[in-house]
Amino acid sequence: MGNSKGTKRGFGTIRQWRSKRWGASYLGPDGIQYKAPSTFAAKIDAEAWLTDRRREIDRNLWSPPSPDGEMRAKPMTFRQYAEGWMRHRELADRTREDYQDWLDKHILPTLGDVPMKLFEDRELIDKWYKKLNPDTPTLRARVYSLASTIFNSAVDDKRKTGLTTNPCRIRGATSVKAAHKVRPADLAELEVLTLTMPDRFQAMVLLAAWCALRFGELTELRRKNVDLVRRKVWINHGVVRLKSKTKGVARRKVKKPKTEAGERPVTLPPHLVPALEDHLRDHVEPGMDALLFPAAGGGHLAPSTFYRHWYRACQAAGRWQYEDENDKVGKTDLTLHDLRHTGATLAAATGATLAGLMERLGHSTHQAAMRYQHAAANSDEAIAQGLSSFVTPPSSPTPEPINRVSRRRSVRPIQQVPRRRGHPVNRISRITTRSSNSA
């Protein structure tokens, strides 16, 4: 069968046969000339075939056709494997949203079309990592950690991926120094924070500090979860805020804790019982399913609503910082979640064991619990005094031991408030009542 003169292109050659059909060929990366397995009725179809071959070569997806002219199966790309990994992975809703966001914005645009077998050369990952924004170290570490986790699974699936080793081997890339160093609120600051908040949020602050509860746990607490007789608060659900698909419309989901340890009873310190009695009477609907801290219009409380009041309380407590003299706005260095650190520090000061702290905070690992422990003020002095007591015989009656928590400045005026008969002292809520009555 004869042919007309071929047309040279930037990539490949197209020519029309005497049959009026079109043929196409190209020079492969291996230096061999390859022809299309069949002819085309229209020139545009031949051009499209060459365009597909050029795209495969550009994206490292090309493989030579088999001797019978059929193209070999395309190698699996990172995008294909990552999509399957996401579909079959059991993830919490918020975690799934974060992972997909990191893939779409930071991983797939660069690595998505690369065949998995090419990642045997770790240089591809090293170059990609250098392009991640170093000004967002936490996000950078989480994105790299996600990529590393996916590659670990790919190595386990090496029969499918052809990958035998994880290319994510940059030391320290998955860890980052915390940008926010927590300084737990002391008792004096806690008292100011609580009294400055609106009445309906004061018990919320107390539970966050003294019981080390999370915001999502607090906003899902209901009347049925509180047992004042046994002094128990039962944590079995929490509210998770999901990313909104519609602007201005919040998405929230009530779910069980991520681990079994998160589902727990927390014992109330006796001095909180009167505060919760007052709160249940004055701010909670009568039904057993009524939320303890609802939004003004009903439903779950939004973080933005709470923090409008919290920022003012932080300013009153002296927990407000300005970067320089030109900073007229400032910001707080204390979040409600940081009060969990206050609660853990106070609990540790009572002599609680690590296992006890893990149970109270709802942690399943020692590492997580240790992040919430901080040295109480003057604790090193107390330790030093205690060490000397081993070798120094007492020459006089043993002095009363120092209580690192209860003897702090915020407690003295509170202890002077007489308590009602049969009720523990509420160091916070009863002060305002008495001072307002005297006024």
Solvent accessible surface area in square Angstrom, and as a share of the most:
residue,aa,sasa,rsa
1,M,163,0.73
2,G,22,0.21
3,N,62,0.32
4,S,56,0.36
5,K,188,0.80
6,G,19,0.18
7,T,60,0.35
8,K,164,0.70
9,R,85,0.31
10,G,88,0.85
11,F,33,0.14
12,G,17,0.16
13,T,16,0.09
14,I,0,0.00
15,R,85,0.31
16,Q,52,0.23
17,W,58,0.20
18,R,189,0.69
19,S,60,0.39
20,K,146,0.62
21,R,99,0.36
22,W,44,0.15
23,G,9,0.08
24,A,7,0.05
25,S,17,0.11
26,Y,2,0.01
27,L,107,0.53
28,G,6,0.06
29,P,84,0.53
30,D,72,0.37
31,G,51,0.49
32,I,95,0.48
33,Q,96,0.43
34,Y,30,0.11
35,K,156,0.66
36,A,16,0.12
37,P,83,0.52
38,S,71,0.46
39,T,45,0.26
40,F,34,0.14
41,A,73,0.57
42,A,39,0.31
43,K,78,0.33
44,I,122,0.62
45,D,66,0.34
46,A,0,0.00
47,E,54,0.24
48,A,53,0.41
49,W,33,0.11
50,L,1,0.00
51,T,61,0.35
52,D,60,0.31
53,R,22,0.08
54,R,106,0.39
55,R,103,0.38
56,E,12,0.05
57,I,43,0.22
58,D,91,0.47
59,R,109,0.40
60,N,83,0.42
61,L,26,0.13
62,W,39,0.14
63,S,23,0.15
64,P,40,0.25
65,P,24,0.15
66,S,30,0.19
67,P,142,0.89
68,D,113,0.59
69,G,24,0.23
70,E,115,0.51
71,M,67,0.30
72,R,127,0.46
73,A,97,0.75
74,K,131,0.56
75,P,29,0.18
76,M,55,0.24
77,T,11,0.07
78,F,0,0.00
79,R,81,0.29
80,Q,99,0.44
81,Y,13,0.05
82,A,1,0.01
83,E,81,0.36
84,G,14,0.14
85,W,20,0.07
86,M,10,0.04
87,R,165,0.60
88,H,150,0.67
89,R,96,0.35
90,E,172,0.77
91,L,42,0.21
92,A,33,0.26
93,D,47,0.24
94,R,98,0.36
95,T,42,0.25
96,R,79,0.29
97,E,40,0.18
98,D,35,0.18
99,Y,50,0.19
100,Q,72,0.32
101,D,40,0.21
102,W,31,0.11
103,L,2,0.01
104,D,73,0.38
105,K,132,0.56
106,H,54,0.24
107,I,0,0.00
108,L,13,0.06
109,P,94,0.59
110,T,68,0.39
111,L,4,0.02
112,G,0,0.00
113,D,43,0.22
114,V,21,0.12
115,P,1,0.01
116,M,1,0.00
117,K,110,0.46
118,L,65,0.32
119,F,0,0.00
120,E,70,0.31
121,D,79,0.41
122,R,80,0.29
123,E,85,0.38
124,L,63,0.31
125,I,0,0.00
126,D,33,0.17
127,K,112,0.47
128,W,6,0.02
129,Y,33,0.13
130,K,155,0.66
131,K,155,0.66
132,L,15,0.07
133,N,79,0.41
134,P,88,0.55
135,D,120,0.62
136,T,55,0.32
137,P,62,0.39
138,T,46,0.27
139,L,58,0.29
140,R,50,0.18
141,A,7,0.05
142,R,134,0.49
143,V,1,0.01
144,Y,3,0.01
145,S,41,0.26
146,L,5,0.03
147,A,0,0.00
148,S,17,0.11
149,T,47,0.27
150,I,0,0.00
151,F,0,0.00
152,N,80,0.41
153,S,22,0.14
154,A,0,0.00
155,V,35,0.20
156,D,120,0.62
157,D,54,0.28
158,K,112,0.47
159,R,245,0.90
160,K,120,0.51
161,T,9,0.05
162,G,41,0.39
163,L,0,0.00
164,T,89,0.52
165,T,48,0.28
166,N,25,0.13
167,P,1,0.00
168,C,14,0.08
169,R,114,0.42
170,I,49,0.25
171,R,236,0.86
172,G,49,0.47
173,A,5,0.04
174,T,74,0.43
175,S,77,0.49
176,V,64,0.37
177,K,186,0.79
178,A,76,0.59
179,A,99,0.77
180,H,82,0.36
181,K,184,0.78
182,V,26,0.15
183,R,124,0.45
184,P,29,0.18
185,A,4,0.03
186,D,31,0.16
187,L,15,0.07
188,A,21,0.16
189,E,22,0.10
190,L,3,0.01
191,E,26,0.11
192,V,56,0.32
193,L,0,0.00
194,T,0,0.00
195,L,55,0.28
196,T,60,0.35
197,M,4,0.02
198,P,44,0.27
199,D,98,0.51
200,R,69,0.25
201,F,1,0.01
202,Q,21,0.09
203,A,5,0.04
204,M,0,0.00
205,V,0,0.00
206,L,3,0.02
207,L,1,0.00
208,A,0,0.00
209,A,0,0.00
210,W,47,0.17
211,C,0,0.00
212,A,1,0.01
213,L,1,0.01
214,R,69,0.25
215,F,40,0.17
216,G,17,0.17
217,E,11,0.05
218,L,0,0.00
219,T,2,0.01
220,E,14,0.06
221,L,4,0.02
222,R,53,0.19
223,R,52,0.19
224,K,108,0.46
225,N,12,0.06
226,V,20,0.11
227,D,34,0.18
228,L,39,0.19
229,V,141,0.81
230,R,153,0.56
231,R,82,0.30
232,K,56,0.24
233,V,0,0.00
234,W,93,0.32
235,I,4,0.02
236,N,49,0.25
237,H,65,0.29
238,G,12,0.12
239,V,21,0.12
240,V,37,0.21
241,R,104,0.38
242,L,18,0.09
243,K,80,0.34
244,S,57,0.36
245,K,172,0.73
246,T,81,0.47
247,K,202,0.86
248,G,83,0.80
249,V,82,0.47
250,A,46,0.36
251,R,71,0.26
252,R,81,0.30
253,K,87,0.37
254,V,61,0.35
255,K,42,0.18
256,K,111,0.47
257,P,36,0.22
258,K,172,0.73
259,T,62,0.36
260,E,163,0.73
261,A,32,0.25
262,G,3,0.03
263,E,78,0.35
264,R,10,0.04
265,P,52,0.33
266,V,2,0.01
267,T,48,0.28
268,L,1,0.00
269,P,25,0.16
270,P,65,0.41
271,H,20,0.09
272,L,2,0.01
273,V,15,0.08
274,P,0,0.00
275,A,7,0.05
276,L,3,0.02
277,E,53,0.24
278,D,30,0.16
279,H,6,0.03
280,L,22,0.11
281,R,163,0.60
282,D,84,0.43
283,H,68,0.30
284,V,15,0.09
285,E,121,0.54
286,P,113,0.71
287,G,41,0.40
288,M,119,0.53
289,D,86,0.44
290,A,16,0.13
291,L,19,0.10
292,L,1,0.00
293,F,3,0.01
294,P,37,0.23
295,A,27,0.21
296,A,97,0.75
297,G,84,0.81
298,G,45,0.43
299,G,44,0.42
300,H,41,0.19
301,L,2,0.01
302,A,20,0.15
303,P,39,0.24
304,S,64,0.41
305,T,28,0.16
306,F,0,0.00
307,Y,45,0.17
308,R,141,0.51
309,H,41,0.18
310,W,0,0.00
311,Y,95,0.36
312,R,134,0.49
313,A,0,0.00
314,C,0,0.00
315,Q,91,0.40
316,A,60,0.46
317,A,15,0.12
318,G,57,0.55
319,R,1,0.00
320,W,48,0.17
321,Q,95,0.42
322,Y,117,0.44
323,E,140,0.63
324,D,80,0.41
325,E,150,0.67
326,N,120,0.61
327,D,39,0.20
328,K,168,0.71
329,V,115,0.66
330,G,13,0.12
331,K,120,0.51
332,T,25,0.15
333,D,23,0.12
334,L,0,0.00
335,T,49,0.29
336,L,1,0.01
337,H,73,0.33
338,D,6,0.03
339,L,0,0.00
340,R,1,0.00
341,H,17,0.08
342,T,3,0.02
343,G,5,0.05
344,A,1,0.00
345,T,16,0.09
346,L,23,0.11
347,A,17,0.13
348,A,33,0.26
349,A,29,0.22
350,T,112,0.65
351,G,61,0.58
352,A,41,0.32
353,T,92,0.53
354,L,56,0.28
355,A,71,0.55
356,G,31,0.29
357,L,5,0.03
358,M,26,0.12
359,E,115,0.52
360,R,53,0.20
361,L,1,0.00
362,G,5,0.05
363,H,18,0.08
364,S,66,0.43
365,T,64,0.37
366,H,105,0.47
367,Q,129,0.57
368,A,16,0.12
369,A,1,0.01
370,M,106,0.48
371,R,162,0.59
372,Y,23,0.09
373,Q,57,0.25
374,H,59,0.26
375,A,92,0.72
376,A,20,0.15
377,A,49,0.38
378,N,124,0.64
379,S,16,0.10
380,D,111,0.57
381,E,96,0.43
382,A,26,0.20
383,I,101,0.51
384,A,49,0.38
385,Q,108,0.48
386,G,33,0.31
387,L,110,0.55
388,S,57,0.37
389,S,76,0.49
390,F,168,0.70
391,V,126,0.72
392,T,83,0.48
393,P,106,0.66
394,P,113,0.71
395,S,120,0.77
396,S,72,0.46
397,P,125,0.79
398,T,114,0.66
399,P,107,0.67
400,E,124,0.56
401,P,113,0.71
402,I,129,0.66
403,N,70,0.36
404,R,79,0.29
405,V,26,0.15
406,S,30,0.19
407,R,118,0.43
408,R,67,0.24
409,R,168,0.61
410,S,9,0.06
411,V,7,0.04
412,R,141,0.52
413,P,76,0.48
414,I,7,0.04
415,Q,101,0.45
416,Q,144,0.64
417,V,30,0.17
418,P,93,0.59
419,R,161,0.59
420,R,114,0.42
421,R,238,0.87
422,G,78,0.75
423,H,67,0.30
424,P,45,0.28
425,V,35,0.20
426,N,3,0.02
427,R,66,0.24
428,I,11,0.06
429,S,22,0.14
430,R,39,0.14
431,I,40,0.20
432,T,56,0.32
433,T,72,0.42
434,R,100,0.37
435,S,62,0.40
436,S,69,0.45
437,N,115,0.59
438,S,99,0.64
439,A,118,0.92
